[in-house]
Amino acid sequence: MTEMRDEEEDEDEGPALKYERLGGVAHQLLQKDSASMLAYAEQRLALGTHGGMLHILDLSGQHIKSFTAHSASVSDICMDVTGDFIATASIDGQVVVHSLSGAGAPSFNLKRPVRTVALEPNFAKSSSRSVISGGMAGNLILHEKGWLGYKETILHSGEGPVWQVRWRDNLIAWANDIVGSVLFLLVLSPRAQPHLGLQGVKIYDTQSQTRITFIDRPPDSPRADLFKCSLHWQDDSTLLIGWADQ
């Protein structure tokens, strides 16, 4: 009897997360295409596809705007906190910043597949309108707006493809092909010492213009190209990292 009660209790338990199918035009948009990336900001969804399209929807799935963003799969999306500017990266080698308001936005041809992109915090209000990107060329590139247009600065190179980059306040975190971390919670300390000679998930301080720390990934971890790293800034000093380790 006890086992039967336990089974009945297990059956009565609801799902851990509440969810519902996205309505509106989402199903129609994906009838002849398939989703490759999804991002969220300011009650808006940015949906990237393998066909190179970028669709902006509200949370009910109603269409706001679409862009013919790339000639190949959208590999990453980053939205400004205002939800007006959306940056996309693609394996076609392009990084493009789109604006819902029609404001002028930059694009960059990196000539090699780009895997990740991030906008600087408060991109809409910033005079530098900085964008950072990385990919199969193995370069982490900072694009900054100046008097004569955008200039490019390579912040890091030579340690394999850059799979993901995320920017919070004055800190930029990125993951390389070779090393990383698994479901790791990193809390940055003011006394943290830099380890500049080691490979891994690294953090760059834009104020001091130096790398300040890294997180190692187990050497026997599976291939990084098959198990994508996920980075998320929980707050200004806490970075969450998810990457397969076995």
Residue frames as qw, qx, qy, qz and C-alpha x, y, z in Angstrom:
[[0.000, 0.884, 0.468, 0.000, 0.00, 0.00, 0.00],
 [0.327, -0.766, 0.084, 0.547, 2.82, 2.39, 0.84],
 [0.381, -0.124, 0.586, 0.704, 4.39, 1.91, -2.61],
 [0.178, 0.615, 0.680, 0.357, 1.07, 2.55, -4.31],
 [0.150, -0.919, -0.275, 0.240, 0.58, 5.79, -2.35],
 [0.383, -0.556, 0.317, 0.666, 4.07, 6.92, -3.31],
 [0.328, 0.186, 0.688, 0.620, 3.31, 6.26, -6.98],
 [0.046, 0.801, 0.580, 0.140, 0.03, 8.18, -6.75],
 [0.267, -0.852, -0.059, 0.446, 1.78, 11.14, -5.11],
 [0.397, -0.279, 0.503, 0.715, 4.41, 11.15, -7.88],
 [0.235, 0.464, 0.706, 0.480, 1.67, 11.20, -10.52],
 [0.088, -0.888, -0.447, 0.069, -0.05, 14.17, -8.83],
 [0.400, -0.566, 0.098, 0.714, 3.07, 16.32, -8.88],
 [0.463, 0.861, 0.160, -0.139, 2.83, 19.12, -11.42],
 [0.724, 0.487, -0.046, 0.487, 5.59, 20.21, -13.80],
 [0.565, -0.379, -0.181, 0.710, 8.57, 21.99, -12.29],
 [0.074, -0.241, 0.161, 0.954, 8.07, 24.90, -14.70],
 [0.468, 0.640, 0.501, -0.346, 4.91, 26.39, -16.12],
 [0.164, -0.251, 0.568, 0.767, 4.96, 26.78, -19.88],
 [0.586, 0.594, 0.446, -0.324, 2.72, 27.35, -22.84],
 [0.618, 0.290, 0.495, 0.538, 3.14, 27.19, -26.59],
 [0.086, -0.402, 0.096, 0.907, 4.09, 30.50, -28.19],
 [0.458, 0.636, 0.612, -0.112, 1.13, 31.73, -30.19],
 [0.155, 0.799, -0.126, -0.568, 0.67, 34.49, -32.73],
 [0.680, 0.663, -0.240, -0.202, 2.67, 34.20, -35.94],
 [0.337, -0.614, 0.712, 0.052, 5.51, 32.13, -34.46],
 [0.724, 0.099, 0.683, 0.022, 4.26, 28.88, -36.00],
 [0.624, 0.756, 0.191, -0.046, 3.75, 30.52, -39.39],
 [0.087, 0.895, -0.427, -0.095, 7.25, 32.03, -39.41],
 [0.319, -0.488, 0.812, 0.038, 8.81, 28.63, -38.80],
 [0.864, 0.300, 0.319, -0.249, 6.85, 26.61, -41.34],
 [0.794, 0.576, -0.059, 0.183, 9.59, 27.00, -43.98],
 [0.261, 0.669, -0.499, 0.485, 12.48, 27.88, -41.66],
 [0.776, -0.397, -0.461, 0.169, 13.78, 26.70, -38.29],
 [0.309, -0.933, 0.103, -0.152, 14.84, 28.59, -35.18],
 [0.735, 0.290, -0.398, 0.466, 18.53, 28.83, -34.34],
 [0.307, 0.011, -0.472, 0.826, 18.62, 31.43, -31.52],
 [0.295, -0.771, -0.483, -0.293, 16.24, 33.22, -29.15],
 [0.317, 0.032, -0.398, 0.860, 16.78, 36.26, -26.92],
 [0.252, -0.768, -0.582, -0.088, 14.56, 38.36, -24.64],
 [0.280, -0.130, -0.257, 0.916, 14.48, 41.97, -23.42],
 [0.203, 0.192, 0.121, -0.952, 11.81, 44.53, -22.53],
 [0.623, 0.341, 0.536, -0.457, 8.83, 42.24, -23.15],
 [0.633, 0.622, -0.275, -0.369, 10.15, 41.39, -26.61],
 [0.842, -0.129, 0.493, 0.176, 11.51, 38.21, -28.16],
 [0.292, 0.715, -0.493, -0.401, 14.19, 38.17, -30.84],
 [0.885, 0.058, 0.461, -0.043, 14.04, 34.98, -32.90],
 [0.116, 0.645, -0.617, -0.435, 16.93, 34.12, -35.22],
 [0.921, 0.225, 0.220, -0.228, 16.65, 31.40, -37.85],
 [0.689, -0.171, 0.560, 0.427, 18.86, 29.06, -39.86],
 [0.510, 0.649, 0.436, 0.359, 17.71, 30.96, -42.94],
 [0.412, 0.103, -0.044, 0.904, 19.35, 34.15, -41.62],
 [0.213, -0.685, -0.350, -0.602, 16.15, 35.94, -40.61],
 [0.164, -0.070, -0.609, 0.773, 15.59, 37.96, -37.43],
 [0.323, -0.590, -0.561, -0.482, 12.00, 38.22, -36.21],
 [0.009, -0.122, 0.518, -0.846, 10.93, 40.49, -33.33],
 [0.449, -0.459, -0.692, -0.329, 7.80, 39.32, -31.47],
 [0.403, -0.531, 0.321, -0.673, 5.92, 40.26, -28.35],
 [0.222, -0.255, 0.887, -0.313, 5.42, 37.68, -25.60],
 [0.716, 0.271, 0.468, -0.441, 2.17, 36.47, -27.13],
 [0.588, 0.063, 0.691, 0.416, 3.94, 35.75, -30.42],
 [0.397, 0.859, 0.306, -0.103, 2.54, 38.72, -32.31],
 [0.689, 0.292, 0.172, 0.641, 4.80, 40.10, -35.02],
 [0.183, -0.851, -0.072, 0.488, 6.56, 43.43, -34.46],
 [0.327, 0.830, -0.348, -0.288, 9.24, 43.53, -37.16],
 [0.934, 0.015, 0.279, 0.222, 11.46, 41.29, -39.28],
 [0.038, 0.831, -0.448, -0.328, 14.94, 41.77, -40.73],
 [0.924, 0.341, -0.116, 0.124, 16.74, 39.87, -43.47],
 [0.462, -0.836, 0.280, 0.098, 19.78, 39.74, -41.27],
 [0.317, -0.541, 0.731, 0.270, 22.18, 37.21, -42.80],
 [0.638, 0.385, -0.511, -0.428, 22.78, 34.80, -45.65],
 [0.560, 0.064, -0.818, 0.116, 23.31, 31.87, -43.26],
 [0.587, -0.542, -0.597, 0.072, 22.30, 30.70, -39.77],
 [0.210, -0.797, 0.196, -0.531, 22.04, 33.24, -36.96],
 [0.680, 0.048, -0.648, 0.340, 24.47, 31.94, -34.33],
 [0.343, -0.351, -0.551, 0.675, 23.91, 34.47, -31.52],
 [0.080, -0.761, -0.353, -0.539, 21.66, 37.37, -30.54],
 [0.357, -0.285, -0.473, 0.753, 22.16, 40.16, -28.01],
 [0.052, -0.803, -0.455, -0.381, 19.51, 42.77, -27.18],
 [0.127, 0.362, -0.290, 0.876, 20.15, 46.19, -25.67],
 [0.052, -0.274, -0.768, 0.576, 18.44, 46.80, -22.32],
 [0.346, 0.309, 0.079, -0.882, 15.99, 49.13, -24.09],
 [0.617, 0.313, 0.720, -0.056, 15.00, 46.38, -26.50],
 [0.445, 0.816, 0.003, -0.370, 15.48, 48.77, -29.44],
 [0.300, 0.696, -0.629, -0.175, 18.90, 47.58, -30.61],
 [0.942, -0.086, 0.312, -0.089, 19.50, 43.92, -31.47],
 [0.089, 0.673, -0.689, -0.252, 22.89, 42.54, -32.50],
 [0.968, 0.113, 0.173, -0.146, 23.15, 39.31, -34.47],
 [0.154, -0.586, 0.745, 0.279, 26.13, 37.12, -35.35],
 [0.895, 0.326, 0.081, -0.294, 26.17, 34.55, -38.11],
 [0.766, -0.181, 0.509, 0.348, 28.28, 31.84, -39.65],
 [0.586, 0.725, 0.234, 0.275, 28.27, 34.02, -42.80],
 [0.606, 0.053, -0.110, 0.786, 31.00, 36.08, -41.07],
 [0.031, -0.578, -0.150, -0.801, 28.82, 39.12, -40.42],
 [0.213, -0.432, -0.637, 0.602, 27.91, 40.97, -37.23],
 [0.049, -0.491, -0.397, -0.774, 24.92, 43.28, -37.68],
 [0.013, -0.303, -0.590, 0.748, 23.22, 45.67, -35.26],
 [0.070, -0.518, -0.666, -0.531, 19.53, 46.26, -36.03],
 [0.051, 0.104, 0.390, -0.913, 17.33, 49.08, -34.71],
 [0.114, 0.566, 0.816, -0.031, 13.57, 48.88, -34.27],
 [0.046, 0.816, 0.250, -0.518, 13.35, 52.67, -34.37],
 [0.645, 0.708, 0.177, 0.225, 15.25, 52.92, -37.64],
 [0.230, -0.909, 0.299, 0.176, 18.28, 54.61, -36.08],
 [0.555, 0.650, -0.518, -0.003, 21.57, 54.12, -37.86],
 [0.830, -0.420, 0.363, -0.058, 23.23, 50.87, -36.81],
 [0.072, 0.684, -0.680, -0.254, 26.60, 49.35, -37.75],
 [0.989, 0.104, 0.075, -0.079, 27.60, 46.08, -39.39],
 [0.197, -0.718, 0.649, 0.157, 30.96, 44.33, -39.54],
 [0.909, 0.326, -0.229, -0.120, 32.35, 41.75, -41.97],
 [0.502, -0.660, 0.559, -0.008, 34.79, 39.49, -40.13],
 [0.526, 0.535, -0.594, -0.289, 35.20, 37.08, -43.08],
 [0.273, 0.106, -0.946, 0.139, 35.09, 33.99, -40.84],
 [0.505, -0.523, -0.636, -0.258, 32.10, 32.35, -39.09],
 [0.108, -0.407, 0.410, -0.809, 31.10, 34.41, -36.04],
 [0.442, -0.267, -0.854, 0.060, 29.71, 32.48, -33.07],
 [0.355, -0.653, -0.559, 0.368, 28.91, 35.14, -30.53],
 [0.156, 0.521, 0.095, 0.834, 28.18, 38.85, -30.07],
 [0.343, -0.638, -0.558, 0.405, 27.46, 41.24, -27.18],
 [0.098, 0.797, 0.144, 0.578, 26.47, 44.89, -26.96],
 [0.260, 0.148, -0.519, 0.801, 27.94, 47.14, -24.33],
 [0.133, -0.588, -0.710, 0.365, 25.59, 47.93, -21.43],
 [0.110, 0.803, 0.249, -0.530, 23.32, 50.92, -22.18],
 [0.503, 0.118, 0.554, 0.653, 24.29, 50.69, -25.85],
 [0.176, 0.785, 0.514, 0.296, 21.48, 53.06, -26.88],
 [0.213, -0.973, -0.077, 0.040, 22.81, 55.88, -24.67],
 [0.684, -0.435, 0.276, 0.516, 26.52, 55.27, -25.17],
 [0.272, 0.851, -0.236, -0.383, 28.61, 57.48, -27.44],
 [0.134, -0.494, 0.816, 0.270, 31.00, 54.62, -28.25],
 [0.852, 0.231, -0.031, -0.470, 28.21, 52.17, -29.27],
 [0.036, -0.519, 0.852, 0.056, 30.64, 49.31, -28.62],
 [0.943, 0.093, -0.073, -0.311, 30.11, 45.77, -29.91],
 [0.232, -0.548, 0.803, 0.026, 32.22, 42.73, -29.07],
 [0.908, 0.250, -0.074, -0.328, 32.31, 39.52, -31.10],
 [0.252, -0.512, 0.815, 0.099, 34.20, 36.28, -31.54],
 [0.893, 0.280, 0.030, -0.352, 34.16, 33.12, -33.57],
 [0.976, 0.099, 0.114, 0.159, 36.08, 30.54, -35.54],
 [0.486, 0.731, -0.256, 0.403, 39.01, 32.88, -36.30],
 [0.729, -0.268, -0.427, 0.463, 39.89, 32.72, -32.60],
 [0.219, 0.227, -0.143, 0.938, 39.82, 36.50, -32.10],
 [0.158, -0.735, -0.592, 0.290, 37.80, 38.41, -29.52],
 [0.299, 0.302, 0.233, 0.875, 37.24, 41.75, -31.24],
 [0.060, -0.673, -0.461, 0.576, 36.01, 45.00, -29.69],
 [0.258, 0.518, 0.438, 0.688, 34.36, 47.41, -32.15],
 [0.209, -0.633, -0.384, 0.639, 34.21, 51.00, -30.83],
 [0.316, 0.826, 0.360, 0.297, 32.73, 54.07, -32.48],
 [0.445, -0.419, -0.025, 0.791, 35.05, 57.07, -32.84],
 [0.165, 0.684, -0.018, -0.710, 35.22, 60.33, -34.78],
 [0.268, 0.462, -0.627, -0.568, 36.18, 58.57, -38.00],
 [0.805, 0.032, -0.441, -0.396, 33.89, 55.59, -37.67],
 [0.905, -0.395, 0.101, -0.119, 34.41, 52.27, -35.95],
 [0.214, 0.649, -0.723, 0.102, 37.82, 50.97, -34.93],
 [0.943, -0.135, -0.280, -0.120, 38.62, 47.34, -34.11],
 [0.124, -0.666, 0.672, -0.300, 40.74, 46.15, -31.19],
 [0.791, -0.007, -0.609, -0.052, 41.66, 42.49, -30.68],
 [0.515, -0.674, 0.324, -0.419, 41.35, 41.81, -26.96],
 [0.637, -0.333, 0.693, -0.059, 42.35, 38.16, -27.17],
 [0.759, 0.481, -0.319, -0.302, 43.48, 35.61, -29.76],
 [0.346, 0.529, -0.773, 0.059, 45.36, 32.39, -30.31],
 [0.244, -0.153, 0.874, -0.391, 43.49, 29.99, -28.01],
 [0.114, 0.294, 0.937, 0.151, 40.92, 28.46, -30.31],
 [0.137, -0.532, -0.524, -0.650, 37.43, 29.57, -31.39],
 [0.135, -0.014, 0.467, -0.874, 35.50, 31.96, -29.14],
 [0.131, -0.360, -0.903, -0.195, 32.14, 30.31, -28.44],
 [0.229, -0.817, -0.503, -0.161, 30.36, 32.86, -26.27],
 [0.289, 0.127, -0.263, 0.912, 30.87, 36.37, -24.89],
 [0.283, -0.784, -0.537, -0.129, 28.70, 38.27, -22.40],
 [0.261, 0.344, -0.183, 0.883, 29.11, 41.86, -21.13],
 [0.427, -0.767, -0.479, -0.020, 27.93, 43.29, -17.80],
 [0.327, -0.915, 0.022, 0.237, 28.88, 46.73, -16.46],
 [0.141, 0.845, -0.491, -0.160, 32.66, 46.97, -17.01],
 [0.480, -0.332, 0.811, 0.039, 33.25, 43.20, -17.19],
 [0.707, 0.407, -0.379, -0.437, 33.43, 41.06, -20.33],
 [0.623, -0.264, 0.733, -0.070, 33.42, 37.26, -19.98],
 [0.685, 0.466, -0.382, -0.410, 34.16, 34.89, -22.85],
 [0.843, -0.190, 0.502, -0.042, 34.69, 31.17, -23.41],
 [0.221, 0.610, -0.666, -0.367, 37.41, 29.66, -25.58],
 [0.823, 0.187, -0.453, -0.287, 37.52, 26.32, -27.35],
 [0.502, 0.320, -0.751, 0.287, 40.11, 24.79, -25.07],
 [0.280, -0.141, -0.774, 0.549, 39.01, 25.31, -21.50],
 [0.352, -0.495, -0.229, -0.761, 36.00, 26.45, -19.47],
 [0.158, -0.126, 0.755, -0.624, 33.84, 25.49, -16.52],
 [0.332, -0.282, -0.842, -0.317, 30.75, 23.47, -15.69],
 [0.465, -0.716, -0.453, -0.257, 27.67, 24.85, -13.93],
 [0.568, -0.103, -0.352, 0.737, 30.11, 27.01, -12.01],
 [0.171, -0.938, -0.289, -0.091, 29.21, 30.00, -9.87],
 [0.582, 0.152, -0.151, 0.785, 31.96, 32.60, -9.94],
 [0.237, -0.936, -0.254, 0.058, 31.77, 35.44, -7.44],
 [0.539, 0.558, -0.154, 0.613, 34.35, 38.07, -8.24],
 [0.578, -0.680, -0.235, 0.385, 36.36, 39.43, -5.36],
 [0.122, 0.982, -0.140, 0.017, 38.12, 42.81, -5.27],
 [0.402, -0.682, 0.598, 0.128, 41.24, 40.85, -4.26],
 [0.918, 0.275, 0.283, 0.034, 41.04, 38.41, -7.18],
 [0.308, -0.612, 0.520, 0.510, 44.43, 37.95, -8.77],
 [0.674, 0.584, -0.220, -0.396, 44.86, 37.73, -12.57],
 [0.707, -0.181, 0.644, 0.229, 46.11, 34.53, -14.20],
 [0.407, 0.724, -0.200, -0.519, 47.23, 35.80, -17.58],
 [0.096, 0.474, -0.824, -0.296, 49.15, 32.76, -18.73],
 [0.313, 0.110, 0.934, -0.136, 46.34, 30.22, -18.44],
 [0.250, -0.108, -0.620, -0.735, 43.58, 29.29, -20.85],
 [0.025, -0.391, -0.874, 0.287, 39.90, 29.17, -19.97],
 [0.048, -0.838, -0.483, -0.247, 36.78, 31.25, -19.50],
 [0.447, -0.019, -0.180, 0.876, 38.28, 34.68, -19.00],
 [0.080, -0.893, -0.431, 0.106, 37.05, 38.02, -17.70],
 [0.443, 0.281, 0.078, 0.848, 38.26, 41.38, -18.98],
 [0.167, -0.741, -0.398, 0.515, 37.86, 44.67, -17.13],
 [0.420, 0.711, 0.311, 0.470, 37.17, 47.54, -19.55],
 [0.228, -0.973, 0.010, -0.041, 38.16, 50.15, -16.97],
 [0.514, -0.664, 0.471, 0.269, 41.64, 48.80, -16.23],
 [0.658, 0.615, -0.347, -0.263, 41.86, 47.25, -19.74],
 [0.039, 0.444, -0.889, 0.104, 43.24, 44.00, -18.30],
 [0.734, -0.168, -0.616, -0.231, 42.19, 40.39, -17.88],
 [0.340, -0.584, 0.442, -0.590, 41.45, 39.84, -14.21],
 [0.572, -0.222, 0.737, -0.284, 40.62, 36.14, -13.78],
 [0.508, 0.214, -0.701, -0.452, 39.82, 32.82, -15.45],
 [0.781, -0.161, 0.444, -0.407, 37.93, 29.58, -14.76],
 [0.002, 0.370, -0.892, -0.260, 39.50, 26.27, -15.74],
 [0.858, 0.112, -0.090, -0.493, 37.64, 23.44, -17.49],
 [0.783, -0.289, 0.550, 0.026, 38.47, 19.76, -16.80],
 [0.002, -0.531, 0.678, 0.509, 40.99, 18.50, -19.39],
 [0.161, 0.081, 0.962, 0.205, 38.90, 15.43, -20.33],
 [0.416, 0.493, 0.374, -0.667, 35.76, 17.45, -21.14],
 [0.616, 0.445, 0.616, 0.206, 33.92, 16.67, -24.39],
 [0.386, 0.248, 0.350, 0.817, 34.43, 18.73, -27.53],
 [0.020, 0.439, 0.291, -0.850, 33.46, 22.38, -27.08],
 [0.241, 0.131, -0.465, -0.842, 32.01, 22.59, -30.59],
 [0.385, -0.272, -0.839, -0.273, 29.48, 19.87, -29.74],
 [0.416, -0.650, -0.590, 0.237, 28.54, 21.23, -26.30],
 [0.176, 0.688, 0.061, 0.701, 28.17, 25.00, -26.41],
 [0.328, -0.178, -0.530, 0.761, 29.18, 27.03, -23.38],
 [0.171, -0.795, -0.442, -0.378, 26.51, 29.25, -21.79],
 [0.341, -0.024, -0.372, 0.863, 27.44, 32.40, -19.87],
 [0.235, -0.768, -0.452, -0.389, 25.03, 34.54, -17.86],
 [0.165, 0.244, -0.426, 0.856, 25.73, 37.49, -15.58],
 [0.339, -0.588, -0.730, 0.084, 23.38, 37.08, -12.62],
 [0.185, -0.958, -0.152, 0.155, 24.47, 40.46, -11.26],
 [0.259, 0.918, -0.292, 0.070, 27.47, 42.79, -11.52],
 [0.115, -0.659, 0.732, -0.130, 29.79, 40.36, -9.71],
 [0.641, -0.075, 0.745, -0.168, 28.31, 36.88, -10.26],
 [0.442, 0.421, -0.584, -0.535, 28.82, 34.91, -13.46],
 [0.817, 0.007, 0.523, -0.243, 26.96, 31.66, -14.12],
 [0.248, 0.519, -0.715, -0.398, 28.64, 29.21, -16.51],
 [0.859, 0.062, 0.442, -0.249, 27.22, 26.04, -18.00],
 [0.452, 0.604, -0.602, -0.261, 29.42, 23.70, -20.09],
 [0.979, -0.064, -0.132, -0.138, 29.41, 19.92, -20.40],
 [0.170, -0.730, 0.655, -0.095, 32.22, 18.17, -18.52],
 [0.344, -0.203, 0.917, 0.008, 31.54, 14.48, -19.25]]
